[in-house]
Amino acid sequence: MDHALELREVVKRFGPNIAVNRVSLTVERGQCYGLIGPNGAGKTTTFSLMCGYLFPNQGEIRILGVTPQQQGALKQKVGVLPQDAILPPWSKVGFLLHYWATLQGLENPERCAREALDLVGLAETWNTAAQALSHGMAKRVSMAQALMGDPPVVLLDEPTSGLDPRIAAQIRQLIRDLKGKQTIVVSSHNLQELEELCDAAAILDRGTLVQSGSMSDLTSIGAEFRVQIASGSVPLAELKALRGCTGASLEPSGILTVSFDRSLVAPEEIITCVVALLAAREVLILSVSRGRKLEERVLQLT
Amino acid sequence: MLRSARAVVLLGLYGLFSLLVLLIVGSISKAFQASVNQQVAAQANPAAIEQAYAQARLGLLGFLFSGDVAILEALKEIPLVVVIVFKVTLVFLPAYVALIGFDQLSGELSQHSIRYLVVRGKRSSILFGKFVAQALLLLSLVLLVDLGIFLYAKATNEDFTWLAMGKSLLRFWLAAILFSLAYLSLTSLCSVLFRNPALSLVVNLAALFAFWLLDVIGRAESLRLLRFFSPSQYAANLLHPRLSEFAISTAGYAGFAVLFLGASYLVIRSRDV
C-alpha cells in the first residue's frame, strides 16, 4: 500500500448535524489532490479531520501510515496551511517561524524558517510583527510555515483565497513546483485553479462524497469533447453513426458535445472525423475542447 | 508564549494592590504601635502595656491562623504587617492567577492559532508547556512583590534581622507557590474547556466563588466535611512549623493541582481544536 493519505468510512457529527458522512478516499504519494464542493459540503471539516484538528466519530484516517489524531504523529510528516488560523499578532514573523521550526524538530530551524519565508517572497518581513501584515502577506507567511522542512505531505486549505491575482498566480506556481516531490491536498472553491493544479479530486456535497477520481475522469477528458458551433446545421445522426461515437448532442448555446468509447477509437481520430464531417456539411466552427469544465461537472453533481 | 507587555501590566496590577494593602495595614499598624509607645511612656507599668500589645498581636494572628499556637509561635519574629499582607494577598491571588492565565489555551482555541502547534507536537506538551510558562511568570511576579513587602518590613522594623527576613521570605514564597499552582491548574482547566476566553474567565471566577462558598458553608459543624473540598481549607497550615501539618497542606494543594491538570490533559487530548 503506497497511499499517502486514506480515509475510510469517516463520519463527523456536530451535535445532531452530520458534517461528514461515511467519506472514503485515497490520495497516492506525489499526487496533487483537490477537495471540491460548495459551501457546507464538508470540505473544511474533512480537511480538519486529515490534520488531526477534529476527531472523527466513526471511521479511520491514515496519513503516511499514522493516525493524525494520535499525539505528535504528524510531526515532520505533514505541513498544514489552515484556512482560519490567526497568526499570534504580537509576535514577529521570524520569531514565529523559528519557534515553529524548532517545535517541528528541524535541524537548522533558523535556516529552514528563512528559506521558507524566501520561498513565498517575504524575506523582508522577518522582523515584522504579524499584526502589521496585510491579509495576503499573512496568508503567505502561513504558507511558509506549512512548507518549512519539506514535509512529505502538504495540506492547503484555500491557499489563494483573498489574494490578488498576481500573488495567487505565484502561490499556484509554488504548488506546481511542489508537484511530484510532495503529496499535496488542496481544498478550494476555485475550480479553475484545482482543474489546473490537481491530478485527482474528490467532490463533496452535504457531507457526502459524490465522486472522486483522476481529474481526466472527472472532466471526462478521455471520453468527451466539445465543439463550439458558429453557424450551420449539425448532422447529429451522421455524427452518431461514426465509429466509436457513443453520443452527440447540441445545446441551444451552440455547444456540440460528442462522447466516444476510447477502447474503439483514439480521441485524435474521432475529433478529426467529426471536424471533417462538419466542414463537409459547411458547418462553421469556433473552437474544439476536450472534456468538460470541472465547474460544469461539479454543478451537475452538487 | 509569554507576552512581555502583559507580564509588566500584571506585575503592576499585583504590585499596586499589594502596595495598597501594605499602606493601609502599615499605617494602621504604625498608629497602633505609636499609641502603645505613648502609653508605655506615660504609664508607670510599661511591661503591662507591652504585654497588652503582645496579647493584641497574638489575638489578631490567632484570628488569621485559627488560633494554632505553633503557627503563632513560628510567626512571632515576623512583623505583623507582613503576615497580614500575606493573608490578604492569598485572598486575591486566585483571581490574579485567573487574570494571568484565562486565555492561555482558550485564546489559542478561539483564534485557531493552536492549529499551528498541534501538527508539530503533542497536545499534552502544549498544555504543560503553557502551564510551566505561566507558573514561571507567576512565581517571578509573586517573588518580586513579596520581596518588596519584606524589604518594607525590614526598613520599618529594626528587630527584623536580615537572616530572619531571608528565611521568612523563602517560607512565604514557597507557601505562595504551592497555593498558586493549584489555582493555576484550575485556570488551565477552565481555559482548555472553553473556546471563548471571556467565558473561561467567568467560569474560573465562578469556580473560585464556589470554593469560597464551600469554605463558608463548611464552617457549620454539620457540614464540616465540605471544607475539605475547598483549596482554601489548606492555606493556613502552609506556614505551619510542624512537618506533618505542612505536609498535609502541601498534599492538599498538590492533590488539587493534579486533579485540575489531569482533567485538563484529558480534555485537550480528546477535544476538537
Interface residues (C-beta under 8 A of the other chain):
Chain A: S48 C51 G52 Y53 L54 F55 Q71 G72 L74 K75 V78 G79 V80 P82 D84 A85 I86 L87 P88 W90 S91 Y99 W100 L103 Q104 Q145
Chain B: M1 R3 A5 Q111 H112 S113 I114 R115 Y116 L117 V118 V119 R120 G121 K122 R123 S124 S125 R269 S270 D272 V273
